[in-house]
Structure formats: structure tokens, C-alpha cells
Amino acid sequence: MNKLQAMEVFVQVVDAGGFTRAAENMQLPKATVSTLIQALETSLAAKLLHRTTRHVSVTADGAAYYERCLRILSDVREAEESLSRTRLSPSGRLRVDAPTGLSSEVIVPALPDFFERYPDIQLELGSSDRTVDLIEEGVDCAVRGGQLGDSSLIARRVGVMHFLTCATPAYLDRYGRPTHPNELLRHRCVNYFSSRTGKIFDWDFTRDGERVQVALPGLIALNDTNSYTAAGLAGLGIVQMPNFLMEPMIKDGRFEAILDGWISDPLPVHVVYPQNRHLSAKVRVFVEWIAELFSNHPGMRLPARAAL
């Protein structure tokens, strides 16, 4: 028995919901499909499928084996792809995760260029502010802001996020305009907390060698960029967000920048991916494209010699 062929046949049977459709999809005799599945079950000493005259369904063992087969076959295809001409024109499904604001404001508007270059890639872009488990959730690569915690992943620094501290004009008219970070202790601030640890992030500021880092009072703390922005626009307090999000809203008058001259610590932005994806042509071209995109974006580009 060719084990890889048997795995491919098993995946096709599960996806198609039956032997006949799987045989048609693979252009194999139905008897060959049935024989390969039986041989696979014999070699594994496990029943993978429930069979009736009308329907085929997976057993509990079969469902677990199906997920493993998907990963193995994907790895095999990507290993072949990395050594073939498809390096010049990569194709197939690519699953990426990125922070909500970065995805909607920077990455998605630029995707027409990506698909113009790589029309055969089918991109699945997950947008959330939580830290996904790339291995567990089957994600090929992720764009992450902040310090990295998982040393098992390969990381490439591709950009940096700068922050602005702002409030709505209505809030500032009602509560006044702070001129020093310590004055924020008398204000309402919209806090942001880690979806992984639940910790509320401190606010930090630097100006002319003076550094201030404080935990600020607030009516609300959130862990999603869209909700955080909405809270600021609702007048719930002062907010601190990446400048690529804030500048359009400052320009149209929804927010006003405060604390002139005070700079918050910028956050590095990396693309991370599992070690078994380092040969993938799809991942390689996406990482290169993201690095190029951010290098041309005034709110994201790295300073000279900062890329690692």
C-alpha cells in the first residue's frame, strides 16, 4: 500500500461523503478506493469510517486521523512546491492572522496588489486581537504587534507601530486638555487589556529624557481594536492608538491629539510562522510582500538597519 495515496483517498472520501464521488474526483476505480481504505484501516488497526448503503461518516478515530492527514499532505505539497517552479508562481490556500486594526486599515486595502502578483493564492485572513495558536489552529503565519512570547516560531521584524494619545472634542470641552501625562490621573482613560493574560496595559510617555509610566483610571477596558475605537468615539475617555488608525479620525475632526511632544513607546511588528513553514513558497512571498508594504507605509516603516 502507498500510504500517502491511501491518506489522499481517505481525505477525499471524507470530503466527498462517499466512495463513489471520491473515486470520480480522483479518477480512480471505486474498487481501488475501497481497497485502499480497507488496507489503511488494517494497517492502523482502527475503524476510520462508518459505512451504510447510503452514507459514509467518520468514526471518532477517523476524525482525528483526518486532521492529521490534512497536515501531513499539506506539508508534503509545500515541500514539493518549495523545490519546484511554483516558487515563481505559488498557489493554494494560505491562512494568515493579523490584528484587527492593522488588517482593516493597512493590509486589506493593499490586497489588490498582492492578488495581482499572486493570483493563484487563496488567502484566508483572520482578523482579531487575540494571540492565536498557529499550530493548533492551522494558521500558516501571523502578523503580531508587541514583544514576542513564543520562541518556537520563526519571526521576521517587518515594521513598527507608533501611537497617538487622543480624545474627542466633546470630551476635551467637558474635562479639559491635559498637558502632562501625570494629569491623566485626573481624567477618564479607555484601557486596553491582554486577551492572553487579562493584564491591563500601562501607559508610557517620554519627552526630553523624562519618562512616565502609569496605570490610569478608566470606566472600561477592552481587548479589541474596533471596540476600543468605539469607546473613544463615544466619549468614554482618552485613548491611545496606532497613528495609522488615529490620523484619519483626527483629520476629519472626530478626535484631537493631546500631550504634544510626549511620545509613547513604539511597538515592533513581526511576521511569525512555524518552523515547518519556512520552505513554503506561499508563506515566503506573503512575508516579503508584507515587509515591502510596511516599508512603504509612513506609519509602519522600520528605521534604518532595524529589520531583523
Beta strands, then each sheet from edge to edge (+ up, - down):
strand 1: 49-51
strand 2: 56-58
strand 3: 92-98
strand 4: 121-127
strand 5: 141-145
strand 6: 154-161
strand 7: 163-167
strand 8: 191-192
strand 9: 203-207
strand 10: 210-214
strand 11: 221-222
strand 12: 239-242
strand 13: 256-257
strand 14: 267-273
sheet 1: 1+ 2-
sheet 2: 4+ 3+ 5+ 14- 6+
sheet 3: 12+ 7- 13+
sheet 4: 8+ 11+
sheet 5: 9+ 10-
end
